[in-house]
Amino acid sequence: MGGDAPAVNGARPKVLQLGIIEHAFDAWASIGKIADIITPSSTDRAAFLSEARSGAFDGCAVAYRTFDSFDTTGRFDAELLSALPDSLRFVCHNGAGYDQVDVAACTARGVRVSNAPTAVDDATADLAVFLVLGALRNVAQGMAALRAGAWRGEGDAAPALGHDPQGKVLGILGMGGIGRNMARKAAVFGMRIRYHNRTRLDAEVEREVGAEYVDFETLLRESDVLSLNLPLNQHTHHIISAPQFAQMKPGAVVVNTARGAVMDESALVAALASGRVASAGLDVYEDEPRVHAGLVANPRVLLVPHMGTYTVETQTKMEEWTMSNVRMAVLEGRLRSIVPEQRDMI
């Protein structure tokens, strides 16, 4: 994977490690051959800010960060950046979603940000299809009855008859890598795929994934199942709320494997209570790890604790992808997968 990086002004490059390495040990060892790896001793944001201001991280040009490092640093925002050294030029985030990083603040400081945009596609799409099938078939209610010793349950405790996926319209909101992956897999179950995206796909890609582009309102109105596969940002926060639920088919199914806050959970609870939404399959929540009490109490909601990328294979791929960004930043001064908001900074 290449030799040692040349010394700069007599010193080796430095990489700030935020979060632990769990799988890709060989890849991380290779980073140690080209740079000195610095790890913080602090365990909360206040202590981290103090440690950063003390000069402990001076000279670090690249930061490798994990989703769980949020517990130590908090959001990677302007305040955090102001405490970190001016030498920092790259933030390599381990994950597809990067809402924990204030990209605008990073841009203002001349700090480039990368993510791992495709490493998560298969695992997240797999879980999304599982949630679609489970929500359509009302398996959450049946499983709850079985665990309570009531077999399939009786009366209100018994699940309503489910629905087959064949012929149903799957509406995908957000047709990035995960959305396209999900479209291919759902088509195997005989679902008809429609999508809405900020930018329409090329006609060749539409044909390859078997998806039809429609406007947002049509997607809401005609989808039997609505799947949320879009990033969380200022434009997508609560993009699905009470007005959008009111436009959906009565008895629609909603699935979310994106970020919790792209959907208004209180509005979802109300839509489930009214019957506008028949069932839901959720992997993400607005205030993780807290889950809205109205969702926990509703047996028609299939709940999963943010396990979309929770496989050995995918976690390894994510780490390796992020480390490839670190390596490229150290050796070439650029990123393999800079975030879309910074494409003009390449």
Secondary structure, DSSP 8 states (H G I E B T S, - for coil): -------BTTB--EEEEES---S-HHHHHHHHHHSEEE-----SHHHHHHHHHTTTTTTEEEEEEEGGGHHHH-SB-HHHHHHS-TT--EEEEESS--TTB-HHHHHHTT-EEE--TTTTHHHHHHHHHHHHHHHHTTHHHHHHHHHTT-TT--GGGS------STT-EEEEE--SHHHHHHHHHHHHTT-EEEEE-SS---HHHHHHHTEEE--HHHHHHH-SEEEE----STTTTTSBSHHHHHHS-TTEEEEE-S-GGGB-HHHHHHHHHHTSEEEEEES--TBTTB--HHHHT-TTEEE--S-TT-SHHHHHHHHHHHHHHHHHHHHHSS-SSB-GGGGGG-
